[in-house]
Amino acid sequence: MFVHGYNLCKVTTLTALNKTTGKKFTKATNYKSFCIWSSGDGNYALQVDVHPLGYTEYGAYPIGKRPSGDVNSMISVPGASKAILVTHSHALTGRYARDVLGVYPQGVVSVSLIYATPLPTSTAVAVTRLVTHT
């Protein structure tokens, strides 16, 4: 998954993703450097992409509340040496959005979930585990 040009849509199946999230994703679209799974009604989207080691250290992810209303917090994701949960401000986006950035020996996996309904942290962690096979 960390090889340049790898089709990240291959990291899981729609069936596994639907089972893990409890939602109905109907399509996966490969954009060469990332993959987006989406529901037919447009209410749910999930994006997976990868970054080089050090990505979480660039200063964009200080722990705590940001002026934008986003909140960054440390979480535990099995298999990751470090993981950051970014909870985006619902007031700014009108959606429930969370990103999990997991640090692995090969690089950083970013899983972004954008939902029309509230999204539990446990779901974000479960999807991260699903796509990283941990």
Secondary structure, DSSP 8 states (H G I E B T S, - for coil): --STT--GGGGS-HHHHHHHHSS-EEEEEE-SSEEEEEETTSSEEEEEEEE-TTGGGSSS--SEE-TTS-EEEE---TT-SEEEEEE--HHHHSSEEEEEEEEETTEEEEEEEEESS---HHHHHHHHHHHHT-
